[in-house]
Amino acid sequence: MKSGPSLALAALLMGAAACAPPPPPARVVVYEQPVPPPPVREVIVAQPGPEFVWIRGHHRWDERNHAYIWVPGHWQAPPSGYHVWREGHWEHHEHAYVWVEGHWS
């Protein structure tokens, strides 16, 4: 059985890890399709609380089907210490499109 201070330290470290934003995913580069499709018009449902920010939907690349798939938008509360959502987007590079993941800052 863990002692009080060790248990408190473990809880503190777990809490800090839970508040940190997730690491960025692996880089997505698409060569097969020349242009990602335009965004889908979404119906924004009621805001669940004043601290929530709308994260717009986007097209992601589905490697298995070699096609863009729509990921719907959603409400999200910012992680502790973060306030602004930087939207993800596709960047055009010479012969490919590269997905730049959205993130909190």
Biopython code that builds the backbone (N, CA, C, O; Angstrom):
import numpy as np
from Bio.PDB.StructureBuilder import StructureBuilder

atoms = [
    (1, "MET", "N", (0.842, -1.176, 0.000)),
    (1, "MET", "CA", (0.000, 0.000, 0.000)),
    (1, "MET", "C", (0.890, 1.245, 0.000)),
    (1, "MET", "O", (1.902, 1.285, 0.701)),
    (2, "LYS", "N", (0.509, 2.275, -0.798)),
    (2, "LYS", "CA", (1.296, 3.492, -0.890)),
    (2, "LYS", "C", (1.064, 4.369, 0.324)),
    (2, "LYS", "O", (-0.021, 4.385, 0.906)),
    (3, "SER", "N", (2.113, 5.104, 0.697)),
    (3, "SER", "CA", (1.985, 6.035, 1.808)),
    (3, "SER", "C", (1.286, 7.298, 1.340)),
    (3, "SER", "O", (1.134, 7.502, 0.136)),
    (4, "GLY", "N", (0.859, 8.150, 2.258)),
    (4, "GLY", "CA", (0.145, 9.384, 1.952)),
    (4, "GLY", "C", (0.883, 10.282, 0.979)),
    (4, "GLY", "O", (0.304, 10.648, -0.044)),
    (5, "PRO", "N", (2.155, 10.669, 1.243)),
    (5, "PRO", "CA", (2.858, 11.560, 0.320)),
    (5, "PRO", "C", (3.044, 10.953, -1.072)),
    (5, "PRO", "O", (2.919, 11.659, -2.072)),
    (6, "SER", "N", (3.341, 9.653, -1.147)),
    (6, "SER", "CA", (3.521, 9.015, -2.460)),
    (6, "SER", "C", (2.215, 9.007, -3.239)),
    (6, "SER", "O", (2.205, 9.245, -4.447)),
    (7, "LEU", "N", (1.121, 8.736, -2.552)),
    (7, "LEU", "CA", (-0.187, 8.715, -3.186)),
    (7, "LEU", "C", (-0.562, 10.117, -3.654)),
    (7, "LEU", "O", (-1.119, 10.279, -4.740)),
    (8, "ALA", "N", (-0.262, 11.128, -2.846)),
    (8, "ALA", "CA", (-0.561, 12.512, -3.221)),
    (8, "ALA", "C", (0.253, 12.918, -4.449)),
    (8, "ALA", "O", (-0.275, 13.572, -5.348)),
    (9, "LEU", "N", (1.527, 12.540, -4.500)),
    (9, "LEU", "CA", (2.372, 12.855, -5.649)),
    (9, "LEU", "C", (1.839, 12.180, -6.907)),
    (9, "LEU", "O", (1.789, 12.798, -7.970)),
    (10, "ALA", "N", (1.445, 10.925, -6.794)),
    (10, "ALA", "CA", (0.898, 10.201, -7.945)),
    (10, "ALA", "C", (-0.375, 10.879, -8.439)),
    (10, "ALA", "O", (-0.573, 11.010, -9.647)),
    (11, "ALA", "N", (-1.236, 11.311, -7.530)),
    (11, "ALA", "CA", (-2.473, 11.990, -7.922)),
    (11, "ALA", "C", (-2.171, 13.322, -8.599)),
    (11, "ALA", "O", (-2.825, 13.684, -9.577)),
    (12, "LEU", "N", (-1.187, 14.052, -8.085)),
    (12, "LEU", "CA", (-0.802, 15.331, -8.667)),
    (12, "LEU", "C", (-0.282, 15.136, -10.091)),
    (12, "LEU", "O", (-0.659, 15.883, -10.994)),
    (13, "LEU", "N", (0.575, 14.144, -10.296)),
    (13, "LEU", "CA", (1.122, 13.883, -11.622)),
    (13, "LEU", "C", (0.045, 13.435, -12.602)),
    (13, "LEU", "O", (0.071, 13.827, -13.769)),
    (14, "MET", "N", (-0.894, 12.626, -12.148)),
    (14, "MET", "CA", (-1.985, 12.182, -13.006)),
    (14, "MET", "C", (-2.860, 13.369, -13.389)),
    (14, "MET", "O", (-3.302, 13.471, -14.533)),
    (15, "GLY", "N", (-3.111, 14.265, -12.438)),
    (15, "GLY", "CA", (-3.921, 15.446, -12.732)),
    (15, "GLY", "C", (-3.237, 16.346, -13.728)),
    (15, "GLY", "O", (-3.899, 16.879, -14.618)),
    (16, "ALA", "N", (-1.929, 16.538, -13.613)),
    (16, "ALA", "CA", (-1.179, 17.379, -14.548)),
    (16, "ALA", "C", (-1.218, 16.780, -15.948)),
    (16, "ALA", "O", (-1.358, 17.506, -16.932)),
    (17, "ALA", "N", (-1.095, 15.472, -16.038)),
    (17, "ALA", "CA", (-1.130, 14.814, -17.339)),
    (17, "ALA", "C", (-2.511, 14.944, -17.974)),
    (17, "ALA", "O", (-2.617, 15.081, -19.192)),
    (18, "ALA", "N", (-3.571, 14.903, -17.165)),
    (18, "ALA", "CA", (-4.926, 15.011, -17.688)),
    (18, "ALA", "C", (-5.204, 16.414, -18.219)),
    (18, "ALA", "O", (-6.050, 16.562, -19.101)),
    (19, "CYS", "N", (-4.531, 17.443, -17.725)),
    (19, "CYS", "CA", (-4.765, 18.819, -18.145)),
    (19, "CYS", "C", (-3.962, 19.209, -19.380)),
    (19, "CYS", "O", (-4.301, 20.178, -20.060)),
    (20, "ALA", "N", (-2.930, 18.482, -19.667)),
    (20, "ALA", "CA", (-2.072, 18.827, -20.808)),
    (20, "ALA", "C", (-2.793, 18.503, -22.112)),
    (20, "ALA", "O", (-3.483, 17.486, -22.193)),
    (21, "PRO", "N", (-2.647, 19.355, -23.146)),
    (21, "PRO", "CA", (-3.261, 19.020, -24.425)),
    (21, "PRO", "C", (-2.588, 17.794, -25.019)),
    (21, "PRO", "O", (-1.421, 17.521, -24.737)),
    (22, "PRO", "N", (-3.336, 17.040, -25.857)),
    (22, "PRO", "CA", (-2.746, 15.830, -26.432)),
    (22, "PRO", "C", (-1.617, 16.186, -27.390)),
    (22, "PRO", "O", (-1.608, 17.274, -27.965)),
    (23, "PRO", "N", (-0.665, 15.273, -27.564)),
    (23, "PRO", "CA", (0.424, 15.534, -28.510)),
    (23, "PRO", "C", (-0.131, 15.578, -29.926)),
    (23, "PRO", "O", (-1.159, 14.959, -30.198)),
    (24, "PRO", "N", (0.522, 16.292, -30.831)),
    (24, "PRO", "CA", (0.025, 16.345, -32.200)),
    (24, "PRO", "C", (0.090, 14.975, -32.857)),
    (24, "PRO", "O", (1.012, 14.201, -32.596)),
    (25, "PRO", "N", (-0.888, 14.670, -33.714)),
    (25, "PRO", "CA", (-0.866, 13.368, -34.386)),
    (25, "PRO", "C", (0.233, 13.338, -35.443)),
    (25, "PRO", "O", (0.870, 14.350, -35.734)),
    (26, "ALA", "N", (0.434, 12.161, -36.005)),
    (26, "ALA", "CA", (1.432, 12.017, -37.063)),
    (26, "ALA", "C", (1.058, 12.921, -38.232)),
    (26, "ALA", "O", (-0.119, 13.199, -38.457)),
    (27, "ARG", "N", (2.042, 13.368, -38.957)),
    (27, "ARG", "CA", (1.823, 14.269, -40.094)),
    (27, "ARG", "C", (1.043, 13.546, -41.190)),
    (27, "ARG", "O", (1.357, 12.409, -41.542)),
    (28, "VAL", "N", (0.024, 14.220, -41.725)),
    (28, "VAL", "CA", (-0.789, 13.649, -42.798)),
    (28, "VAL", "C", (-0.463, 14.390, -44.082)),
    (28, "VAL", "O", (-0.629, 15.607, -44.168)),
    (29, "VAL", "N", (0.001, 13.648, -45.081)),
    (29, "VAL", "CA", (0.331, 14.216, -46.388)),
    (29, "VAL", "C", (-0.483, 13.447, -47.429)),
    (29, "VAL", "O", (-0.473, 12.216, -47.444)),
    (30, "VAL", "N", (-1.191, 14.179, -48.303)),
    (30, "VAL", "CA", (-2.050, 13.552, -49.303)),
    (30, "VAL", "C", (-1.531, 13.891, -50.687)),
    (30, "VAL", "O", (-1.435, 15.063, -51.050)),
    (31, "TYR", "N", (-1.192, 12.860, -51.467)),
    (31, "TYR", "CA", (-0.712, 13.032, -52.831)),
    (31, "TYR", "C", (-1.789, 12.657, -53.857)),
    (31, "TYR", "O", (-1.790, 13.176, -54.973)),
    (32, "GLU", "N", (-2.698, 11.760, -53.480)),
    (32, "GLU", "CA", (-3.663, 11.208, -54.433)),
    (32, "GLU", "C", (-4.699, 12.218, -54.909)),
    (32, "GLU", "O", (-5.018, 12.253, -56.098)),
    (33, "GLN", "N", (-5.224, 13.028, -54.020)),
    (33, "GLN", "CA", (-6.269, 13.988, -54.365)),
    (33, "GLN", "C", (-5.648, 15.365, -54.540)),
    (33, "GLN", "O", (-4.851, 15.776, -53.696)),
    (34, "PRO", "N", (-5.976, 16.089, -55.594)),
    (34, "PRO", "CA", (-5.367, 17.402, -55.781)),
    (34, "PRO", "C", (-5.857, 18.456, -54.792)),
    (34, "PRO", "O", (-5.077, 19.317, -54.384)),
    (35, "VAL", "N", (-7.125, 18.408, -54.399)),
    (35, "VAL", "CA", (-7.657, 19.463, -53.541)),
    (35, "VAL", "C", (-8.617, 18.861, -52.511)),
    (35, "VAL", "O", (-9.498, 18.084, -52.879)),
    (36, "PRO", "N", (-8.464, 19.206, -51.227)),
    (36, "PRO", "CA", (-9.469, 18.771, -50.255)),
    (36, "PRO", "C", (-10.813, 19.428, -50.587)),
    (36, "PRO", "O", (-10.838, 20.564, -51.060)),
    (37, "PRO", "N", (-11.925, 18.734, -50.347)),
    (37, "PRO", "CA", (-13.237, 19.311, -50.646)),
    (37, "PRO", "C", (-13.513, 20.540, -49.781)),
    (37, "PRO", "O", (-12.888, 20.717, -48.736)),
    (38, "PRO", "N", (-14.454, 21.392, -50.217)),
    (38, "PRO", "CA", (-14.811, 22.544, -49.382)),
    (38, "PRO", "C", (-15.492, 22.074, -48.104)),
    (38, "PRO", "O", (-16.037, 20.971, -48.068)),
    (39, "PRO", "N", (-15.470, 22.900, -47.043)),
    (39, "PRO", "CA", (-16.125, 22.515, -45.788)),
    (39, "PRO", "C", (-17.627, 22.284, -45.987)),
    (39, "PRO", "O", (-18.251, 22.894, -46.855)),
    (40, "VAL", "N", (-18.179, 21.414, -45.188)),
    (40, "VAL", "CA", (-19.610, 21.123, -45.187)),
    (40, "VAL", "C", (-20.294, 22.167, -44.306)),
    (40, "VAL", "O", (-19.774, 22.522, -43.248)),
    (41, "ARG", "N", (-21.457, 22.661, -44.737)),
    (41, "ARG", "CA", (-22.219, 23.580, -43.880)),
    (41, "ARG", "C", (-22.787, 22.774, -42.723)),
    (41, "ARG", "O", (-23.439, 21.748, -42.921)),
    (42, "GLU", "N", (-22.531, 23.251, -41.520)),
    (42, "GLU", "CA", (-22.970, 22.532, -40.329)),
    (42, "GLU", "C", (-24.015, 23.324, -39.564)),
    (42, "GLU", "O", (-24.027, 24.554, -39.592)),
    (43, "VAL", "N", (-24.884, 22.605, -38.887)),
    (43, "VAL", "CA", (-25.814, 23.222, -37.953)),
    (43, "VAL", "C", (-25.120, 23.193, -36.604)),
    (43, "VAL", "O", (-24.765, 22.126, -36.103)),
    (44, "ILE", "N", (-24.927, 24.364, -36.017)),
    (44, "ILE", "CA", (-24.264, 24.441, -34.715)),
    (44, "ILE", "C", (-25.328, 24.316, -33.638)),
    (44, "ILE", "O", (-26.208, 25.168, -33.517)),
    (45, "VAL", "N", (-25.240, 23.261, -32.869)),
    (45, "VAL", "CA", (-26.214, 23.022, -31.800)),
    (45, "VAL", "C", (-25.947, 23.969, -30.632)),
    (45, "VAL", "O", (-24.912, 24.633, -30.582)),
    (46, "ALA", "N", (-26.889, 24.020, -29.700)),
    (46, "ALA", "CA", (-26.788, 24.944, -28.562)),
    (46, "ALA", "C", (-25.495, 24.733, -27.773)),
    (46, "ALA", "O", (-25.068, 23.604, -27.531)),
    (47, "GLN", "N", (-24.892, 25.842, -27.384)),
    (47, "GLN", "CA", (-23.655, 25.818, -26.598)),
    (47, "GLN", "C", (-23.959, 25.217, -25.221)),
    (47, "GLN", "O", (-24.866, 25.691, -24.536)),
    (48, "PRO", "N", (-23.218, 24.178, -24.800)),
    (48, "PRO", "CA", (-23.505, 23.517, -23.527)),
    (48, "PRO", "C", (-23.123, 24.341, -22.299)),
    (48, "PRO", "O", (-23.567, 24.034, -21.192)),
    (49, "GLY", "N", (-22.321, 25.364, -22.473)),
    (49, "GLY", "CA", (-21.906, 26.212, -21.357)),
    (49, "GLY", "C", (-21.082, 27.367, -21.888)),
    (49, "GLY", "O", (-20.563, 27.290, -23.001)),
    (50, "PRO", "N", (-20.948, 28.457, -21.102)),
    (50, "PRO", "CA", (-20.247, 29.646, -21.594)),
    (50, "PRO", "C", (-18.763, 29.433, -21.873)),
    (50, "PRO", "O", (-18.173, 30.189, -22.645)),
    (51, "GLU", "N", (-18.151, 28.426, -21.265)),
    (51, "GLU", "CA", (-16.724, 28.195, -21.468)),
    (51, "GLU", "C", (-16.429, 27.370, -22.727)),
    (51, "GLU", "O", (-15.269, 27.232, -23.113)),
    (52, "PHE", "N", (-17.459, 26.824, -23.365)),
    (52, "PHE", "CA", (-17.257, 25.945, -24.513)),
    (52, "PHE", "C", (-17.008, 26.735, -25.794)),
    (52, "PHE", "O", (-17.575, 27.808, -26.000)),
    (53, "VAL", "N", (-16.142, 26.180, -26.656)),
    (53, "VAL", "CA", (-15.773, 26.783, -27.938)),
    (53, "VAL", "C", (-16.182, 25.809, -29.040)),
    (53, "VAL", "O", (-15.975, 24.601, -28.923)),
    (54, "TRP", "N", (-16.767, 26.351, -30.114)),
    (54, "TRP", "CA", (-17.147, 25.506, -31.249)),
    (54, "TRP", "C", (-15.907, 25.178, -32.080)),
    (54, "TRP", "O", (-15.206, 26.074, -32.551)),
    (55, "ILE", "N", (-15.652, 23.900, -32.250)),
    (55, "ILE", "CA", (-14.558, 23.412, -33.093)),
    (55, "ILE", "C", (-15.206, 22.985, -34.416)),
    (55, "ILE", "O", (-15.923, 21.986, -34.471)),
    (56, "ARG", "N", (-14.948, 23.748, -35.472)),
    (56, "ARG", "CA", (-15.591, 23.449, -36.758)),
    (56, "ARG", "C", (-15.149, 22.094, -37.293)),
    (56, "ARG", "O", (-14.048, 21.620, -37.012)),
    (57, "GLY", "N", (-16.041, 21.483, -38.076)),
    (57, "GLY", "CA", (-15.714, 20.218, -38.716)),
    (57, "GLY", "C", (-14.676, 20.416, -39.814)),
    (57, "GLY", "O", (-14.406, 21.540, -40.237)),
    (58, "HIS", "N", (-14.106, 19.316, -40.261)),
    (58, "HIS", "CA", (-13.083, 19.370, -41.306)),
    (58, "HIS", "C", (-13.026, 18.034, -42.043)),
    (58, "HIS", "O", (-13.530, 17.020, -41.561)),
    (59, "HIS", "N", (-12.418, 18.053, -43.195)),
    (59, "HIS", "CA", (-12.193, 16.806, -43.933)),
    (59, "HIS", "C", (-10.858, 16.209, -43.491)),
    (59, "HIS", "O", (-9.836, 16.895, -43.450)),
    (60, "ARG", "N", (-10.888, 14.944, -43.168)),
    (60, "ARG", "CA", (-9.642, 14.233, -42.862)),
    (60, "ARG", "C", (-9.400, 13.238, -43.986)),
    (60, "ARG", "O", (-10.326, 12.855, -44.701)),
    (61, "TRP", "N", (-8.160, 12.827, -44.131)),
    (61, "TRP", "CA", (-7.800, 11.858, -45.164)),
    (61, "TRP", "C", (-7.940, 10.456, -44.609)),
    (61, "TRP", "O", (-7.371, 10.129, -43.568)),
    (62, "ASP", "N", (-8.709, 9.623, -45.316)),
    (62, "ASP", "CA", (-8.878, 8.217, -44.948)),
    (62, "ASP", "C", (-7.990, 7.391, -45.876)),
    (62, "ASP", "O", (-8.341, 7.127, -47.026)),
    (63, "GLU", "N", (-6.847, 6.995, -45.356)),
    (63, "GLU", "CA", (-5.845, 6.271, -46.153)),
    (63, "GLU", "C", (-6.398, 4.962, -46.714)),
    (63, "GLU", "O", (-6.096, 4.594, -47.849)),
    (64, "ARG", "N", (-7.203, 4.264, -45.926)),
    (64, "ARG", "CA", (-7.725, 2.962, -46.359)),
    (64, "ARG", "C", (-8.602, 3.084, -47.609)),
    (64, "ARG", "O", (-8.507, 2.268, -48.526)),
    (65, "ASN", "N", (-9.470, 4.129, -47.637)),
    (65, "ASN", "CA", (-10.381, 4.309, -48.767)),
    (65, "ASN", "C", (-9.879, 5.324, -49.794)),
    (65, "ASN", "O", (-10.533, 5.551, -50.812)),
    (66, "HIS", "N", (-8.720, 5.937, -49.530)),
    (66, "HIS", "CA", (-8.155, 6.947, -50.425)),
    (66, "HIS", "C", (-9.190, 8.022, -50.754)),
    (66, "HIS", "O", (-9.445, 8.343, -51.915)),
    (67, "ALA", "N", (-9.778, 8.566, -49.677)),
    (67, "ALA", "CA", (-10.818, 9.585, -49.843)),
    (67, "ALA", "C", (-10.844, 10.488, -48.613)),
    (67, "ALA", "O", (-10.404, 10.107, -47.528)),
    (68, "TYR", "N", (-11.368, 11.685, -48.812)),
    (68, "TYR", "CA", (-11.576, 12.591, -47.689)),
    (68, "TYR", "C", (-12.884, 12.224, -46.994)),
    (68, "TYR", "O", (-13.879, 11.916, -47.649)),
    (69, "ILE", "N", (-12.874, 12.259, -45.677)),
    (69, "ILE", "CA", (-14.046, 11.940, -44.854)),
    (69, "ILE", "C", (-14.351, 13.163, -43.990)),
    (69, "ILE", "O", (-13.438, 13.769, -43.428)),
    (70, "TRP", "N", (-15.620, 13.525, -43.882)),
    (70, "TRP", "CA", (-16.009, 14.671, -43.066)),
    (70, "TRP", "C", (-16.026, 14.294, -41.583)),
    (70, "TRP", "O", (-16.628, 13.293, -41.195)),
    (71, "VAL", "N", (-15.361, 15.106, -40.765)),
    (71, "VAL", "CA", (-15.380, 14.966, -39.308)),
    (71, "VAL", "C", (-16.243, 16.111, -38.798)),
    (71, "VAL", "O", (-15.863, 17.272, -38.950)),
    (72, "PRO", "N", (-17.411, 15.816, -38.190)),
    (72, "PRO", "CA", (-18.312, 16.883, -37.765)),
    (72, "PRO", "C", (-17.724, 17.759, -36.665)),
    (72, "PRO", "O", (-16.878, 17.323, -35.884)),
    (73, "GLY", "N", (-18.193, 19.009, -36.621)),
    (73, "GLY", "CA", (-17.777, 19.930, -35.576)),
    (73, "GLY", "C", (-18.375, 19.538, -34.228)),
    (73, "GLY", "O", (-19.287, 18.715, -34.151)),
    (74, "HIS", "N", (-17.842, 20.143, -33.170)),
    (74, "HIS", "CA", (-18.332, 19.826, -31.828)),
    (74, "HIS", "C", (-17.946, 20.942, -30.857)),
    (74, "HIS", "O", (-17.051, 21.738, -31.144)),
    (75, "TRP", "N", (-18.614, 20.997, -29.723)),
    (75, "TRP", "CA", (-18.272, 21.936, -28.663)),
    (75, "TRP", "C", (-17.201, 21.305, -27.790)),
    (75, "TRP", "O", (-17.222, 20.100, -27.539)),
    (76, "GLN", "N", (-16.255, 22.135, -27.323)),
    (76, "GLN", "CA", (-15.202, 21.629, -26.439)),
    (76, "GLN", "C", (-14.790, 22.726, -25.465)),
    (76, "GLN", "O", (-14.651, 23.889, -25.842)),
    (77, "ALA", "N", (-14.597, 22.336, -24.207)),
    (77, "ALA", "CA", (-14.068, 23.271, -23.207)),
    (77, "ALA", "C", (-12.554, 23.263, -23.321)),
    (77, "ALA", "O", (-11.954, 22.196, -23.453)),
    (78, "PRO", "N", (-11.921, 24.437, -23.273)),
    (78, "PRO", "CA", (-10.458, 24.465, -23.385)),
    (78, "PRO", "C", (-9.786, 23.787, -22.198)),
    (78, "PRO", "O", (-10.303, 23.846, -21.082)),
    (79, "PRO", "N", (-8.642, 23.145, -22.420)),
    (79, "PRO", "CA", (-7.885, 22.577, -21.306)),
    (79, "PRO", "C", (-7.415, 23.705, -20.385)),
    (79, "PRO", "O", (-7.299, 24.853, -20.816)),
    (80, "SER", "N", (-7.158, 23.393, -19.173)),
    (80, "SER", "CA", (-6.704, 24.377, -18.195)),
    (80, "SER", "C", (-5.482, 25.132, -18.716)),
    (80, "SER", "O", (-4.516, 24.519, -19.171)),
    (81, "GLY", "N", (-5.528, 26.473, -18.647)),
    (81, "GLY", "CA", (-4.408, 27.290, -19.076)),
    (81, "GLY", "C", (-4.432, 27.664, -20.552)),
    (81, "GLY", "O", (-3.565, 28.413, -21.003)),
    (82, "TYR", "N", (-5.399, 27.163, -21.318)),
    (82, "TYR", "CA", (-5.510, 27.458, -22.745)),
    (82, "TYR", "C", (-6.818, 28.202, -22.993)),
    (82, "TYR", "O", (-7.816, 27.942, -22.320)),
    (83, "HIS", "N", (-6.822, 29.125, -23.956)),
    (83, "HIS", "CA", (-8.010, 29.945, -24.162)),
    (83, "HIS", "C", (-8.464, 30.053, -25.609)),
    (83, "HIS", "O", (-9.648, 30.268, -25.869)),
    (84, "VAL", "N", (-7.535, 29.907, -26.562)),
    (84, "VAL", "CA", (-7.852, 30.150, -27.966)),
    (84, "VAL", "C", (-7.678, 28.867, -28.771)),
    (84, "VAL", "O", (-6.661, 28.183, -28.647)),
    (85, "TRP", "N", (-8.679, 28.540, -29.600)),
    (85, "TRP", "CA", (-8.584, 27.392, -30.499)),
    (85, "TRP", "C", (-8.022, 27.863, -31.839)),
    (85, "TRP", "O", (-8.591, 28.752, -32.471)),
    (86, "ARG", "N", (-6.918, 27.277, -32.270)),
    (86, "ARG", "CA", (-6.309, 27.546, -33.577)),
    (86, "ARG", "C", (-6.803, 26.445, -34.521)),
    (86, "ARG", "O", (-6.454, 25.274, -34.372)),
    (87, "GLU", "N", (-7.605, 26.842, -35.472)),
    (87, "GLU", "CA", (-8.269, 25.884, -36.343)),
    (87, "GLU", "C", (-7.293, 25.105, -37.221)),
    (87, "GLU", "O", (-6.315, 25.659, -37.724)),
    (88, "GLY", "N", (-7.570, 23.819, -37.396)),
    (88, "GLY", "CA", (-6.780, 22.991, -38.302)),
    (88, "GLY", "C", (-7.074, 23.371, -39.748)),
    (88, "GLY", "O", (-8.137, 23.916, -40.048)),
    (89, "HIS", "N", (-6.143, 23.087, -40.634)),
    (89, "HIS", "CA", (-6.342, 23.431, -42.046)),
    (89, "HIS", "C", (-5.389, 22.633, -42.926)),
    (89, "HIS", "O", (-4.375, 22.103, -42.472)),
    (90, "TRP", "N", (-5.754, 22.568, -44.198)),
    (90, "TRP", "CA", (-4.904, 21.925, -45.190)),
    (90, "TRP", "C", (-3.997, 22.980, -45.808)),
    (90, "TRP", "O", (-4.462, 24.047, -46.209)),
    (91, "GLU", "N", (-2.704, 22.682, -45.885)),
    (91, "GLU", "CA", (-1.737, 23.565, -46.537)),
    (91, "GLU", "C", (-1.283, 22.914, -47.838)),
    (91, "GLU", "O", (-0.993, 21.719, -47.889)),
    (92, "HIS", "N", (-1.228, 23.729, -48.886)),
    (92, "HIS", "CA", (-0.760, 23.212, -50.170)),
    (92, "HIS", "C", (0.760, 23.318, -50.233)),
    (92, "HIS", "O", (1.326, 24.392, -50.025)),
    (93, "HIS", "N", (1.403, 22.213, -50.516)),
    (93, "HIS", "CA", (2.849, 22.157, -50.727)),
    (93, "HIS", "C", (3.070, 21.533, -52.094)),
    (93, "HIS", "O", (2.338, 20.620, -52.478)),
    (94, "GLU", "N", (4.014, 21.982, -52.800)),
    (94, "GLU", "CA", (4.324, 21.625, -54.174)),
    (94, "GLU", "C", (3.420, 20.571, -54.817)),
    (94, "GLU", "O", (2.629, 20.914, -55.695)),
    (95, "HIS", "N", (3.508, 19.322, -54.416)),
    (95, "HIS", "CA", (2.717, 18.261, -55.062)),
    (95, "HIS", "C", (1.815, 17.536, -54.078)),
    (95, "HIS", "O", (1.423, 16.394, -54.318)),
    (96, "ALA", "N", (1.484, 18.188, -52.976)),
    (96, "ALA", "CA", (0.684, 17.503, -51.955)),
    (96, "ALA", "C", (-0.027, 18.516, -51.073)),
    (96, "ALA", "O", (0.266, 19.711, -51.097)),
    (97, "TYR", "N", (-0.971, 18.000, -50.295)),
    (97, "TYR", "CA", (-1.626, 18.776, -49.252)),
    (97, "TYR", "C", (-1.223, 18.181, -47.914)),
    (97, "TYR", "O", (-1.176, 16.962, -47.749)),
    (98, "VAL", "N", (-0.933, 19.061, -46.960)),
    (98, "VAL", "CA", (-0.507, 18.633, -45.624)),
    (98, "VAL", "C", (-1.518, 19.147, -44.616)),
    (98, "VAL", "O", (-1.856, 20.331, -44.629)),
    (99, "TRP", "N", (-2.004, 18.279, -43.744)),
    (99, "TRP", "CA", (-2.950, 18.660, -42.708)),
    (99, "TRP", "C", (-2.191, 19.247, -41.523)),
    (99, "TRP", "O", (-1.285, 18.617, -40.978)),
    (100, "VAL", "N", (-2.572, 20.461, -41.131)),
    (100, "VAL", "CA", (-2.023, 21.116, -39.931)),
    (100, "VAL", "C", (-3.106, 21.013, -38.871)),
    (100, "VAL", "O", (-4.159, 21.642, -38.979)),
    (101, "GLU", "N", (-2.842, 20.225, -37.859)),
    (101, "GLU", "CA", (-3.835, 19.919, -36.824)),
    (101, "GLU", "C", (-4.203, 21.167, -36.029)),
    (101, "GLU", "O", (-3.338, 21.986, -35.717)),
    (102, "GLY", "N", (-5.485, 21.312, -35.702)),
    (102, "GLY", "CA", (-5.924, 22.390, -34.829)),
    (102, "GLY", "C", (-5.381, 22.167, -33.428)),
    (102, "GLY", "O", (-5.098, 21.033, -33.040)),
    (103, "HIS", "N", (-5.232, 23.267, -32.653)),
    (103, "HIS", "CA", (-4.686, 23.123, -31.306)),
    (103, "HIS", "C", (-5.092, 24.309, -30.430)),
    (103, "HIS", "O", (-5.470, 25.366, -30.935)),
    (104, "TRP", "N", (-5.011, 24.125, -29.142)),
    (104, "TRP", "CA", (-5.285, 25.171, -28.163)),
    (104, "TRP", "C", (-4.007, 25.958, -27.898)),
    (104, "TRP", "O", (-2.908, 25.402, -27.884)),
    (105, "SER", "N", (-4.171, 27.266, -27.688)),
    (105, "SER", "CA", (-3.017, 28.076, -27.302)),
    (105, "SER", "C", (-3.423, 29.049, -26.221)),
    (105, "SER", "O", (-2.595, 29.830, -25.752)),
]
sb = StructureBuilder()
sb.init_structure("model")
sb.init_model(0)
sb.init_chain("A")
sb.init_seg("    ")
for serial, (resi, resn, name, xyz) in enumerate(atoms, 1):
    if name == "N":
        sb.init_residue(resn, " ", resi, " ")
    sb.init_atom(name, np.array(xyz, "f"), 0.0, 1.0, " ", f" {name:<3s}", serial, name[0])
structure = sb.get_structure()
